[in-house]
Amino acid sequence: MIHSLFIINEAGDAFMEKHWKTVVSKSICDYFYEAQKKCVNPEDIPPVIATPHHYLINIYRNNLYFVAVLTNEIAPLFVIEFLHRIMDLFENYFGECTEKSVKDNYVIVYELLDEILDSGLPLITETNILKELIKPPNLLRKVAHFVTGDSTNTTLPSKQLSNIPWRPFDVSYRNNEAFFDIVEEIDAIIDQNGTIVMSEIQGYIDCCIKLSGMPDLTLNFVNPRLLDDISFHPCVRLRKWESEHVLSFIPPDGNFRLISYHIATQNTICMPIYVKHHIQYREGSSGRFELTVGPKQTMGKSLENVIIECTMPKSVLNCTLTPSQGKSTFDPIKKILIWNIGTIETKTQNSAHLPTIRGNIILVTGQPIPESNPILNISFQINQLAISGIRVQRVDMNGEIYKPYKGVKYITTVKKGRFQIRT
Amino acid sequence: MAEIESKKGEIYELKAELNSDKRERKKEALKKVIASMTVGKDVSQLFPDVINCMQIDNLELKKLVYLYLMNYAKTQPEMAILAVNTFAKDCNDPSPLIRALAVRTMGCIRVDKITEHLCEPLRKCLKDEDPYVRKTAAVCVAKLYDINQQLVFDQGFLDLLKDLLSDSNPMVVANAVAALSEISEQSPQIQVFDLNGPTVNKLLTALNECSEWGQVFILDTIANYPPKDDKDAQSICERITPRLAHANSAVVLSTVKVLMKFLELIDPNSEFVQNLYRKLAPPLVTLLSTEPEIQYVALRNINLIVQKRSDILKNEMKVFFVKYNDPIYVKLEKLDIMIRLTNSNNIAQVLAELKEYATEVDVDFVRKAVRAIGRCAIKVEPAAERCVNTLIDLIQTKVNYVVQEAIVVIKDIFRKYPNKYESIIAILCENLDSLDEPEARASMIWIVGEYAERIDNADELLEGFLDGFKDENNQVQLQLLTAIVKLFLKKPTETQELVTKVLTLVTQETDNPDLRDRGYIYWRLLSTDPKAAKEVVLAEKPLISEETDLLEPTLLDELICHIGSLASVYHKPPNTFVEGRFIMKKKLPFRTGIHHEYEDITTMQTNQQQQQQVVISSNVGSLIDDFDMLGPMSNTSSTTMNTFEHTQQQTSSAIPNLLDDELSSILGLDSNVGGHQTPMMNTNTSLPINRLTTSTGNDLDDLFGDINLHTGPSSISFSSPNTLVLPKEIWVSAQKGKGLEISGTFARRNNQIVMEMDFTNKALQSMNDFALQLNRNSFGLTPLQPLQILNPLFPNQTIPIQLILNANGPIMKMDPLTNLQIAIKNNIDIFYFNCIVPIHILFVHNGEIDKMTFLQTWQDIPENNEIKYQLQNINNLSIDDLQNKLRLNNIHTITRTIIEQKEMLYQTIKLTNGIFILIELKITPGNRTIAFSLKTKVPDVANLIIQAYELILSSN
């Protein structure tokens, strides 16, 4: 089982440690540092590292490494999932999970770590229950603290062993609201000619539910058959989905991810954006660079926050580019060109008005002409459109008598760095 | 100094605060203590002061004290005792939270005195009315086991823990499973779980309601349950399949493990399996859109799954395409899986991708991509040309490391497709100078040597390499030596000088024994028997297999049992890397059905390394056949001889002797049998073996047996009844048996069942340590004595084996009934295969019954057990011949009458297991069709009997 945990920052300082069994010396981290030294990028450290007596499993997130120490055979995914869960928990408690927030809340962090694992076995991982046992640090707590001098609940969290461990039983709101965000992230590779090499959609339904009592919600889709590969939150009744294709559940309180789904590449998606590119190096240490971006199949919605990022070959010294819209910067050390375009309206279909960037590339003299053209990384967002076409038909609530406010929002976006165009 | 002062001051301050009267200050001080502890500062000096705080009745404070205690109790055992009373009191607290906390904390304190006091409260808590306490107590047993195993046995905690498996609360069940898994992980020799149907059923029920972590433990436990049969396996699969949609990737992968394991038991052609395949793909693909760490573990496991059941992901190629910003460890894994999924349908797409990758920045990845192109060429034959063209394009880029990798893989392509792409050699030669890595140089030298006759300036090229011989890597030196010898054999006239130079160099100026010995062998070969030398050095090389990089099948099967574990990440069985632990070897369940799953795996050689050795060994020792005929050559030979003798004198006298012996043995054989050493060895060794494995009388019986069959009916047959023996068929092909080919048949000799096999070694190494085992089967066939092969089986040698079987072993009904599952082991591997025992082998000689009994039995068997059939008398045998022929095979004719001008034969058969079969044959003279009807109490065998009749009647 998970024997110990070290939290290490990018500088290689293990500033937090927790041992669930016997104490493992901090020197075990040396094996991790060794692996770290071999890697160019911080995210390239292999997740599983074997040492003579232990195994180290690490995750890298928010510029922090969480390194778990194991002594025996255990499913690595179990550990990795668990480490991510710890990070989620810290984010939930402290608003963010950074070195500072952990250091500011040492005692709570320690108490939490002690509560979620017992002798290396998961004990309580549901945030709702943990929050009843260990109060998060907030202003209210401080006030209560002064009044009563005590902040810990001495009673057993009531619902912790019921069939719905994810929901406290005494939730009460003045304004009852339920919001559903359907977020779809496009993951795609497009080749030189504009052909889609691979594309897939990773979708989520993130909810913010503030409903009193024990509401029982049902979500109907117009086209549920689009979803065939789904991961459900434990609250969703699987049978109901299988038989009727509706999502039926008693929701946790607050923010949570109801389902995540994956729409495969077989039925290629319509890309909402296209890029025309013309990049050419010439003998004599220079080159031409020109990009034009335009919307495509966006159902009349405009593309927002469009950013194109491009890592130039090492032999590029500098670029002098002028965009027709937005701002562009080039970092000559990291060789990264960023063109922040902003919003592209669908009305500007006329190619003359499409955002364009053009200019010259200056190569380092004496260096050979680069072999290949750089890859473009695009990110954008489209509001009120789910690119897969999935739509919620209706949301119903049973079990309570009040009338809640319900809202569904659609967003199509790109996971960071996952939309690539080869040039 | 100042630092120590300030530290002391800090501790002192905390001490004062801890002893303060104000609860608030105490708490703040405690928090500071915990904070210091968290960052690894030593605050153990404060132990007595912290213990004092325990008395206060405040949960938050109590928890802080407990946190401290867990960390430092070990260093201060004497002081820790002081806390025992408080623990005892808390274990009886009305609040379940406090009861649980107390027992949990006590379990974490590894101090003997405390552990002693833990037993009673723990026993109580295991039976506590509150499930929260019970689930905490369950984990506590595992902790106690970690501290003191004996105590757990003595106090009967293990049984109490097992009882919790039937608890009404799923969380308690899950924790009990987790605790038991932990214990069995520590002591695999103890049977911790009694996994039986009802227990598994309870676990499956708990699975639906417990936490995600509990689900992982339960699924991992279920994976160890051996299902009773395919129905059992199928129903468990059905119940756990919904877990594939779980958001937690660990749950998903554990589910996949159980499914992959139980799939073994289910008919692969059934609709159920096809459906399951469809359900398995999406969750695996989904794992690839998660965090990179999860992707990595998922990819390592997908790699195993693809090797075992490639159908599952055959349509998902695109998800494995690499993004340039994937972490390197994800990139490399994706690439590997891409190659495994490559086939002629998607090769175009894959090649385009690989070419794209080969222009990336990351050198390691680019190298792997180039290698991957080579693997594609070897794997997908129709696309080989395109792959070669792609490689040529890449070589034209002149990027140094790309060129080197390309040359290494082109060598492999030449090995796979000889005489097809040699036109590109010229392009390769252009890049000779840029090669600086040993592997690339060695590959290039191999190519030059292998195709020396087509490269005009081969001698110049090789000579160029020879100049810096001493500075070369060992691999390159060996390759260069062989290449020059090859060149010499192909172009003897121009290259004498070169070969002498290299031989002198390796025999006199090198310290490497491998190199020196190889040099001597070549030298001796060239000088004594040039013909043999040519046959050996220029021998046709075995083609390299397309799947050299597949895992070895038994290892793969073992790893499939460990999907999701560290073993699956390392692709090594756990016992090879989990330190100091005895691990039960896990095996995939064995399906009692028709053909087994090993069919798709064709591994001749398991890795590149081995191939390299193969090449070398086939090159060892070698010469020219037209050596004598060429005038100038005799010159060379004498020079060589002289030099050789010269060297012999120079080196110590022991070496030449050794060499002499070795060489003469190889050459002796070669000269006798013209390069094929094996037939002779075969005859030498096989005879004694034959005698050993067969009982003495059997050799004679063999002869008679054959005579009987050929001469047909009458006379001798009764004295030594031998039944029809089918020709041997191949049971294990050399491909599946890693070079061991087994063909066999069954015979009945001297009223004994004999399994007759030929073992042929088609590999390049000798085999030994043979053993054979039969799985339980319908007729309880087991070997009378173990398989005995005393001498090793040499390459190309065949030995006949006769194994007498008896029929009183354990019985298990097979489908078909006569199916026999055999496992044969040798020093290389274990091979499993199925064969069919012809049923007539199981007819016993004393199956005759008298007429009355026959009549009685015929009437006793119900009418609907009668099976009718039209037999064809193909050979148009007379009734006497027919009768005799059947008699030979222990089909006894009880009586023969004529009814309505039709000959009626009444016959009986008795099987080894005592089952009687009654048969009536109605023969119309002049008509070849025989009306056959059969009655038996066990109608399952009827069809087999009909087949036996047809077989016997059609035999000559």
Interface residues (C-beta under 8 A of the other chain):
Chain A: M1 A14 F15 M16 E17 K18 H19 W20 K21 T22 V23 K26 C39 N41 E43 D44 P46 P47 V48 A50 P52 H53 Y55 I57 N58 I59 Y60 R61 L70 N72 E73 I74 A75 P76 L77 F78 I80 E81 F82 H84 Y106 V107 V109 Y110 E111 D114 D118 S119 L121 P122 L123 T125 E126 G149 D150 S151 T152 N153 T154 T155 L156 Q160 L161 N163 P165 D187 I189 D191 V197 M198 E200 Q202 D228 D229 I230 S231 F232 H233 P234 L238 E242 R257 S260 H262 A264 T265 Q266 K314 E371 S372 I375 N377 G417 R418 Q420 R422
Chain B: R23 E24 K31 I34 A35 M37 T38 V39 G40 N58 L59 E60 K63 L64 L67 N71 K74 S95 P96 L97 R104 G107 C108 R110 D130 P131 Y132 T136 V139 C140 A142 K143 D146 N169 M171 N175 A178 A179 E182 E185 Q186 E209 S211 E212 W213 V216 D220 P242 A245 H246 A247 N248 S249 A250 V252 L253 S254 P282 P283 V285 T286 S289 E291 P292 E293 I294 Y296 V297 A298 N315 E316 K318 V319 F321 K323 Y324 N325 P327 I328 Y329 A352 E353 E356 T359 E360 V361 T397 V399 G564 S565 L566 A567 V569 Y570 P574 F577 V578 E579 R581 I583
